[in-house]
């Protein structure tokens, strides 16, 4: 199970027992969108090869505010 914790500067990730951080700039460059417009599903797809996407995608801007 992958755990994503969002804040205004990036995302803390726990993936297969490994903790790391994805900075806002890295996410923006990878997805090609401004950070608040990126969705949780898009971040999960950056971390996992074939993620199970459930529910509606949520914008980071809606999650952190």
VOVEX-928164 format. One record per residue (C-alpha): residue number from 1; residue in three letters; chain; x, y, z. Coordinates in steps of 0.1 Angstrom, whole numbers. Layout:
# VOVEX-928164
seq=NUM, type=ALA, mol=A, east=X, north=Y, up=Z
...
This chain:
# VOVEX-928164
seq=1, type=UNK, mol=A, east=0, north=0, up=0
seq=2, type=UNK, mol=A, east=13, north=35, up=-9
seq=3, type=UNK, mol=A, east=6, north=64, up=14
seq=4, type=UNK, mol=A, east=7, north=99, up=1
seq=5, type=UNK, mol=A, east=8, north=130, up=24
seq=6, type=UNK, mol=A, east=3, north=163, up=6
seq=7, type=UNK, mol=A, east=14, north=198, up=17
seq=8, type=UNK, mol=A, east=20, north=230, up=-2
seq=9, type=UNK, mol=A, east=57, north=222, up=-10
seq=10, type=UNK, mol=A, east=54, north=186, up=-21
seq=11, type=UNK, mol=A, east=43, north=150, up=-12
seq=12, type=UNK, mol=A, east=57, north=127, up=14
seq=13, type=UNK, mol=A, east=54, north=91, up=1
seq=14, type=UNK, mol=A, east=56, north=57, up=18
seq=15, type=UNK, mol=A, east=60, north=30, up=-9
seq=16, type=UNK, mol=A, east=67, north=-6, up=0
seq=17, type=UNK, mol=A, east=81, north=5, up=34
seq=18, type=UNK, mol=A, east=104, north=32, up=19
seq=19, type=UNK, mol=A, east=98, north=68, up=28
seq=20, type=UNK, mol=A, east=107, north=96, up=4
seq=21, type=UNK, mol=A, east=96, north=131, up=-7
seq=22, type=UNK, mol=A, east=85, north=144, up=-41
seq=23, type=UNK, mol=A, east=91, north=181, up=-43
seq=24, type=UNK, mol=A, east=66, north=204, up=-59
seq=25, type=UNK, mol=A, east=89, north=213, up=-88
seq=26, type=UNK, mol=A, east=96, north=177, up=-96
seq=27, type=UNK, mol=A, east=59, north=169, up=-97
seq=28, type=UNK, mol=A, east=51, north=200, up=-119
seq=29, type=UNK, mol=A, east=79, north=190, up=-143
seq=30, type=UNK, mol=A, east=68, north=154, up=-145
seq=31, type=UNK, mol=A, east=31, north=160, up=-150
seq=32, type=UNK, mol=A, east=33, north=193, up=-169
seq=33, type=UNK, mol=A, east=8, north=212, up=-147
seq=34, type=UNK, mol=A, east=9, north=237, up=-119
seq=35, type=UNK, mol=A, east=12, north=218, up=-86
seq=36, type=UNK, mol=A, east=-23, north=227, up=-73
seq=37, type=UNK, mol=A, east=-39, north=213, up=-105
seq=38, type=UNK, mol=A, east=-21, north=179, up=-103
seq=39, type=UNK, mol=A, east=-43, north=151, up=-90
seq=40, type=UNK, mol=A, east=-36, north=125, up=-63
seq=41, type=UNK, mol=A, east=-41, north=99, up=-91
seq=42, type=UNK, mol=A, east=-13, north=115, up=-112
seq=43, type=UNK, mol=A, east=11, north=115, up=-82
seq=44, type=UNK, mol=A, east=2, north=78, up=-75
seq=45, type=UNK, mol=A, east=10, north=70, up=-111
seq=46, type=UNK, mol=A, east=44, north=86, up=-107
seq=47, type=UNK, mol=A, east=52, north=63, up=-77
seq=48, type=UNK, mol=A, east=36, north=29, up=-87
seq=49, type=UNK, mol=A, east=40, north=11, up=-120
seq=50, type=UNK, mol=A, east=4, north=-1, up=-122
seq=51, type=UNK, mol=A, east=-16, north=16, up=-94
seq=52, type=UNK, mol=A, east=-51, north=7, up=-84
seq=53, type=UNK, mol=A, east=-70, north=40, up=-89
seq=54, type=UNK, mol=A, east=-102, north=42, up=-68
seq=55, type=UNK, mol=A, east=-126, north=70, up=-64
seq=56, type=UNK, mol=A, east=-126, north=104, up=-81
seq=57, type=UNK, mol=A, east=-92, north=121, up=-86
seq=58, type=UNK, mol=A, east=-87, north=150, up=-62
seq=59, type=UNK, mol=A, east=-66, north=181, up=-71
seq=60, type=UNK, mol=A, east=-38, north=188, up=-47
seq=61, type=UNK, mol=A, east=-51, north=224, up=-44
seq=62, type=UNK, mol=A, east=-83, north=210, up=-29
seq=63, type=UNK, mol=A, east=-64, north=186, up=-6
seq=64, type=UNK, mol=A, east=-40, north=211, up=10
seq=65, type=UNK, mol=A, east=-65, north=240, up=14
